[in-house]
Amino acid sequence: MDRRAFFAASASAAALAGAFAATADAADRRPPVSRVKTRDGAELFVRDWRPAGPPRGTLLFMAGWTLPSDFWGVQMADLTQRGFRCVAYDRRGHGRSGDPGGGYDYDHLTDDLAAVIAGLGAGKVTLVAHSMAAGEAARYLTRHGDRRVAGLVLIGATTPFLLRTDDNPRGLPAAAFEGLRQRLLLDFPGWIAENAAPFFTPQTPAETIAWGKALMLQVSRQAMLDCSRISGLTDFRPDLKAIRVPTLVIHGDKDASAPLPLTGQPTAALIPGARLAVYEGAPHGLPITHAARLNDDLAAFAGA
């Protein structure tokens, strides 16, 4: 390539880069989206909080089983002030989203996530997924690709596989999942009351615990039961092995809902290049109980 061709190509590349930046800036100036309609007609509630100036990046928060986007309020408020665009949505059947009467499988749920990302009109996002949402994030990457994903943070993940099988001897027996299903069907509020304490820490204020329980009770019974089933029975090992975006796995060593040796450690080991950060004394609800440390780690990861 001669010098004139080289400079012409460089000018074209610069023009394309400028056009892309202008498109991204225009997207970030769009009015915040409050509702997204999915492929099968379900309506999802979306929070879209933006910083005063140009965003350092976009964080997309995905709440765990039975929890709505309210769960991420502390992270979103803090990280918006640090210059990030922060988005969260209520899974179908959760919080303020519609209850379409079905679609509680990982194909539908990851298609829902794809609809939310497309509705943002932004560039790449960093996915921040808690608990069962780790499976949604992993399946999204294998089902829809990573073109729109800059990075992945898995917090208290229930991946890679919770069911005991011949090649997964540390999992839980199928009878345990069926027993849980029957208890959830007949007395979901009672189950929440019994399991609230280990979700938090002994230092967590009673008002915060009551707030957390109230959030979980917003879920539809169908969504709660079906999501519990697929979370326990779905094998995400192939999905995790295929992930190629920068990944941070954060897990508490006091997580009673998703014990570290069964979930966080093997999840990090399966994802190429993933980094595991273990929070000492942290339970499953660490986004609430260890918010300051988590917010710092999210800012460092997404802003790197």
C-alpha positions as CSV (number, residue, x, y, z in Angstrom):
1,M,0.0,0.0,0.0
2,D,1.4,3.4,-1.0
3,R,1.3,6.4,1.2
4,R,-1.7,8.0,-0.4
5,A,-3.7,4.8,-0.1
6,F,-2.6,4.4,3.5
7,F,-3.7,7.9,4.4
8,A,-7.0,7.5,2.5
9,A,-7.6,4.3,4.4
10,S,-6.7,5.9,7.7
11,A,-9.1,8.8,7.0
12,S,-11.9,6.4,6.2
13,A,-11.3,4.5,9.4
14,A,-11.3,7.8,11.4
15,A,-14.5,8.8,9.7
16,L,-16.2,5.4,10.5
17,A,-15.0,5.7,14.1
18,G,-16.4,9.2,14.4
19,A,-19.7,8.1,12.9
20,F,-19.9,5.2,15.4
21,A,-19.1,7.6,18.3
22,A,-21.7,10.0,17.2
23,T,-24.3,7.2,16.9
24,A,-23.4,6.0,20.4
25,D,-23.6,9.6,21.8
26,A,-27.0,10.0,20.1
27,A,-28.2,6.7,21.6
28,D,-27.1,7.8,25.1
29,R,-29.2,11.0,24.7
30,R,-32.3,9.0,23.9
31,P,-35.1,9.4,26.5
32,P,-34.9,6.6,29.1
33,V,-36.9,3.5,28.2
34,S,-39.5,2.4,30.9
35,R,-41.1,-0.5,29.0
36,V,-39.9,-3.0,26.5
37,K,-42.1,-5.4,24.6
38,T,-40.6,-8.9,24.0
39,R,-41.0,-11.1,21.0
40,D,-44.0,-13.0,22.4
41,G,-45.7,-9.8,23.6
42,A,-44.7,-9.7,27.3
43,E,-44.0,-6.2,28.7
44,L,-40.9,-5.7,30.8
45,F,-40.4,-2.8,33.2
46,V,-37.0,-1.1,32.7
47,R,-35.1,1.4,34.9
48,D,-32.6,3.6,33.0
49,W,-30.5,5.9,35.2
50,R,-28.0,8.2,33.5
51,P,-25.1,10.3,34.7
52,A,-24.9,14.1,34.2
53,G,-22.2,13.9,31.6
54,P,-21.1,11.3,28.9
55,P,-21.3,7.9,30.5
56,R,-18.1,5.9,31.3
57,G,-20.0,2.8,30.3
58,T,-23.3,1.0,30.7
59,L,-24.0,-1.5,33.4
60,L,-27.1,-3.7,33.0
61,F,-28.2,-5.3,36.3
62,M,-30.1,-8.6,36.4
63,A,-31.7,-9.6,39.6
64,G,-31.9,-13.1,41.0
65,W,-34.8,-15.5,41.5
66,T,-38.0,-13.7,42.6
67,L,-36.3,-10.3,42.9
68,P,-37.2,-7.2,40.9
69,S,-34.9,-4.4,39.8
70,D,-35.4,-2.5,43.1
71,F,-32.8,-4.9,44.5
72,W,-30.1,-3.0,42.7
73,G,-31.0,0.5,44.0
74,V,-27.8,1.1,46.0
75,Q,-25.6,0.0,43.2
76,M,-27.4,2.1,40.6
77,A,-27.5,5.2,42.7
78,D,-23.9,5.1,43.6
79,L,-22.5,4.1,40.2
80,T,-24.6,6.7,38.3
81,Q,-22.9,9.3,40.5
82,R,-19.5,7.8,39.4
83,G,-20.4,8.4,35.7
84,F,-22.0,5.1,34.6
85,R,-25.3,4.6,32.9
86,C,-27.1,2.1,35.0
87,V,-30.0,0.0,33.7
88,A,-32.0,-2.8,35.4
89,Y,-35.2,-4.5,34.5
90,D,-37.9,-6.8,36.1
91,R,-37.9,-10.3,34.7
92,R,-41.2,-11.4,33.2
93,G,-43.6,-12.2,36.1
94,H,-41.5,-10.2,38.5
95,G,-42.0,-6.7,40.0
96,R,-43.7,-4.3,37.5
97,S,-43.3,-6.5,34.5
98,G,-46.1,-8.3,32.8
99,D,-47.1,-11.8,33.8
100,P,-47.7,-13.5,30.4
101,G,-48.6,-16.9,31.8
102,G,-45.6,-18.6,30.3
103,G,-42.1,-18.3,28.8
104,Y,-40.3,-19.2,32.1
105,D,-37.5,-21.0,30.4
106,Y,-34.0,-19.9,29.5
107,D,-34.6,-19.4,25.8
108,H,-37.5,-17.0,26.5
109,L,-35.6,-15.3,29.4
110,T,-32.5,-14.7,27.3
111,D,-34.6,-13.4,24.4
112,D,-36.1,-11.0,26.9
113,L,-32.7,-9.8,27.9
114,A,-31.8,-9.4,24.2
115,A,-35.0,-7.2,23.8
116,V,-33.9,-5.0,26.7
117,I,-30.4,-4.5,25.3
118,A,-31.7,-3.7,21.9
119,G,-34.2,-1.2,23.4
120,L,-31.4,0.7,25.1
121,G,-29.8,1.8,21.8
122,A,-26.5,2.0,23.5
123,G,-23.1,0.4,22.6
124,K,-21.8,-2.5,24.6
125,V,-23.0,-3.2,28.1
126,T,-21.5,-4.9,31.1
127,L,-23.9,-7.5,32.4
128,V,-24.1,-7.8,36.2
129,A,-26.1,-10.9,37.1
130,H,-27.1,-12.1,40.6
131,S,-28.0,-15.7,41.5
132,M,-30.2,-17.4,38.8
133,A,-29.6,-14.5,36.5
134,A,-26.1,-15.8,36.0
135,G,-27.6,-18.6,34.0
136,E,-29.6,-16.0,31.9
137,A,-26.4,-14.0,31.2
138,A,-24.4,-17.1,30.2
139,R,-27.2,-18.5,28.0
140,Y,-27.6,-15.0,26.4
141,L,-23.9,-15.1,25.3
142,T,-24.2,-18.5,23.7
143,R,-27.7,-17.8,22.2
144,H,-27.2,-14.2,21.0
145,G,-23.4,-13.8,21.0
146,D,-21.2,-11.2,22.7
147,R,-21.3,-8.4,20.1
148,R,-23.1,-6.1,22.6
149,V,-21.4,-7.2,25.7
150,A,-18.2,-5.6,27.1
151,G,-17.9,-7.7,30.2
152,L,-19.7,-10.0,32.6
153,V,-20.0,-9.9,36.4
154,L,-21.6,-12.9,38.1
155,I,-22.6,-12.4,41.8
156,G,-23.7,-15.3,44.0
157,A,-24.2,-17.4,40.8
158,T,-26.2,-20.6,40.9
159,T,-24.3,-21.9,37.9
160,P,-22.8,-24.2,36.7
161,F,-25.2,-27.1,37.6
162,L,-27.0,-27.8,40.8
163,L,-28.5,-31.2,40.1
164,R,-26.6,-34.4,41.1
165,T,-25.8,-36.6,38.2
166,D,-23.2,-39.2,37.4
167,D,-20.8,-36.5,36.1
168,N,-21.9,-33.9,38.8
169,P,-21.7,-35.9,42.0
170,R,-21.5,-32.8,44.2
171,G,-24.9,-31.6,43.1
172,L,-28.2,-31.9,45.0
173,P,-30.5,-35.0,44.5
174,A,-33.6,-34.6,42.4
175,A,-35.8,-35.3,45.4
176,A,-34.5,-32.2,47.1
177,F,-35.7,-30.0,44.3
178,E,-39.1,-31.7,44.3
179,G,-39.5,-31.2,48.0
180,L,-38.6,-27.5,47.6
181,R,-41.1,-27.1,44.9
182,Q,-43.9,-28.5,47.0
183,R,-43.0,-26.2,49.9
184,L,-42.8,-23.2,47.6
185,L,-46.2,-24.1,46.1
186,L,-48.0,-24.5,49.4
187,D,-46.3,-21.8,51.6
188,F,-44.0,-19.5,49.7
189,P,-44.3,-16.6,52.3
190,G,-43.4,-19.1,55.1
191,W,-40.4,-20.3,53.2
192,I,-39.2,-16.8,52.7
193,A,-39.6,-16.0,56.4
194,E,-37.5,-19.1,57.3
195,N,-34.7,-18.4,54.8
196,A,-34.4,-14.6,55.1
197,A,-31.8,-14.7,57.9
198,P,-29.1,-16.6,56.0
199,F,-29.7,-14.4,52.9
200,F,-28.4,-11.5,55.0
201,T,-26.0,-11.1,57.9
202,P,-26.7,-10.8,61.6
203,Q,-25.8,-7.1,61.4
204,T,-28.4,-6.4,58.7
205,P,-31.2,-4.1,60.1
206,A,-34.6,-5.7,60.6
207,E,-36.2,-3.1,58.3
208,T,-33.9,-4.0,55.4
209,I,-34.7,-7.7,55.9
210,A,-38.4,-6.9,55.8
211,W,-37.9,-4.9,52.7
212,G,-36.1,-7.7,51.0
213,K,-38.9,-10.2,51.9
214,A,-41.5,-7.8,50.5
215,L,-39.6,-7.5,47.2
216,M,-39.7,-11.3,46.8
217,L,-43.4,-11.5,47.4
218,Q,-44.1,-9.4,44.4
219,V,-43.4,-12.3,42.0
220,S,-46.1,-14.3,40.4
221,R,-46.5,-17.8,41.8
222,Q,-46.0,-19.3,38.3
223,A,-42.8,-17.4,37.7
224,M,-41.5,-18.3,41.1
225,L,-42.1,-22.0,40.7
226,D,-40.9,-22.3,37.1
227,C,-37.8,-20.2,37.6
228,S,-36.9,-22.3,40.6
229,R,-37.2,-25.4,38.6
230,I,-35.1,-24.3,35.6
231,S,-32.5,-22.8,37.8
232,G,-31.9,-26.1,39.6
233,L,-32.1,-28.4,36.6
234,T,-30.3,-26.6,33.8
235,D,-26.7,-27.5,33.0
236,F,-24.7,-24.4,32.1
237,R,-21.3,-26.0,31.9
238,P,-21.2,-25.8,28.1
239,D,-22.3,-22.2,28.1
240,L,-19.7,-21.1,30.6
241,K,-16.9,-22.8,28.7
242,A,-17.9,-20.8,25.6
243,I,-17.7,-17.3,27.2
244,R,-15.0,-15.1,25.8
245,V,-15.7,-11.7,27.3
246,P,-13.8,-10.5,30.4
247,T,-15.5,-12.0,33.5
248,L,-15.5,-11.3,37.2
249,V,-17.1,-13.9,39.5
250,I,-17.9,-12.5,43.0
251,H,-19.1,-14.9,45.7
252,G,-19.5,-14.9,49.4
253,D,-17.9,-17.6,51.5
254,K,-21.1,-17.7,53.7
255,D,-23.5,-18.1,50.8
256,A,-26.1,-20.6,52.1
257,S,-28.3,-20.4,49.0
258,A,-25.4,-21.1,46.5
259,P,-22.5,-22.6,48.4
260,L,-19.1,-21.4,47.0
261,P,-17.7,-24.9,46.3
262,L,-20.8,-25.9,44.4
263,T,-21.3,-22.7,42.4
264,G,-18.8,-19.8,42.4
265,Q,-15.6,-21.8,42.3
266,P,-16.5,-24.2,39.5
267,T,-18.2,-21.3,37.6
268,A,-15.0,-19.3,37.6
269,A,-12.9,-22.4,36.7
270,L,-15.1,-23.1,33.6
271,I,-15.0,-19.6,32.1
272,P,-11.7,-18.9,30.3
273,G,-9.7,-16.2,32.0
274,A,-12.4,-15.5,34.7
275,R,-11.3,-13.9,38.0
276,L,-12.8,-15.1,41.2
277,A,-13.3,-12.6,44.1
278,V,-14.4,-14.3,47.4
279,Y,-16.0,-11.9,49.9
280,E,-15.2,-13.1,53.4
281,G,-18.4,-13.4,55.6
282,A,-20.7,-12.5,52.7
283,P,-24.0,-14.2,52.2
284,H,-26.2,-14.6,49.1
285,G,-27.5,-11.1,49.5
286,L,-24.1,-9.5,49.3
287,P,-25.2,-6.7,46.9
288,I,-27.1,-5.4,50.0
289,T,-24.8,-6.5,52.9
290,H,-21.5,-5.7,51.1
291,A,-22.6,-2.9,48.9
292,A,-19.6,-0.6,49.3
293,R,-17.0,-3.2,48.4
294,L,-19.2,-4.5,45.5
295,N,-19.7,-1.0,44.1
296,D,-15.9,-0.3,44.1
297,D,-15.3,-3.6,42.4
298,L,-18.0,-3.0,39.7
299,A,-16.6,0.5,39.0
300,A,-13.1,-0.8,38.7
301,F,-14.1,-3.6,36.4
302,A,-16.5,-1.7,34.1
303,G,-14.2,1.4,34.0
304,A,-11.0,-0.4,33.2
